[in-house]
Amino acid sequence: DIQMTQSPSSLSASVGDRVTITCRASQTINTYVNWYQQKPGKAPNLLIYGASSLQSGVPSRFSGSGSGTDFTLTISSLQPEDFATYYCQQSYNTPLYTFGQGTKLEIK
Amino acid sequence: QVQLVQSGAEVKKPGASVKVSCKASGYTFVDYYIHWVRQAPGQGLEWMGWINPNSGGTNYAQKFQGRVTVTRDTSISTAYMELSRLRSDDTAVYYCARGIYSSGTYHSFDSWGQGTLVTVSS
C-alpha cells in the first residue's frame, strides 16, 4: 500500500503568514494527490485535487504543487478561518484511497 | 445542492454490529461513488471502502475486509455501511462522502455527510 507522510504534524503561525505543508508518498503517484481542510467537529472539505487544481469555491490563497512523491499545500496569507487540520490523500493506487496523518495549523 | 445526510449516533456493545445510513440528494445518486471514512477521537482520517451505486460493486481497505459491508438502495438514494464484530477501538465518527472524477482522471471526495458517532462500550 502507498503511505502518505505529512510534515510537520503541527505548525504555529500568525494571520498574514505564508504557510507550506508537505506530503510525501512512499512511491511515485504522478499528480494524484488531494488536499482537505477539517475544522473541529466538522466534516473535511476538499481544497485541491490533482495536486494543483483548486476546487470550486475555495479561496485562491490556497495552492498546491508537486508530482511524483513530494507535494506541498501553500496558504499565501493566513486568515483566521484557515486555522484547522489539513490532510493529503492519494488517489493513484485505486481502488484504495489513503490519507496522510494530518497537519494541525494553530494560531501563534 | 448536493447533500449527504447520515443517521444518528449509535452506542453498541463489543461484538455487536452497527449499520449507518447515508441519504443523498441534489444529484443523480447512481452517477457517483460513495466512500466511507472514519475518524477515531483525536485521530486522523481512515478510508474504509466504497460502493458504486450504479453496479453495486464495492471495494474495502484490507484492514476492514470481512468485517465491513457497504450496500445501497437506489430507490431511496441511500448507501449503508455495516461494521460487524465491533471492538472498543472502532469508536469513531463515520463519514460518507461522494467521490467524483475531475478532468476525467482525478478522483476526490467533494461532498461529505455530517458524520455519525459510533461508540463501542460494554
Interface residues (C-beta under 8 A of the other chain):
Chain A: D1 T31 Y32 N34 Y36 Q38 A43 P44 N45 L46 Y49 G50 S53 Q55 Y87 Q89 S91 T94 P95 L96 Y97 T98 F99 G100 Q101 G102
Chain B: H35 V37 G44 L45 E46 W47 W50 N59 A61 Q62 Y95 A97 S102 S103 T105 Y106 H107 S108 F109 D110 W112 G113 Q114 G115
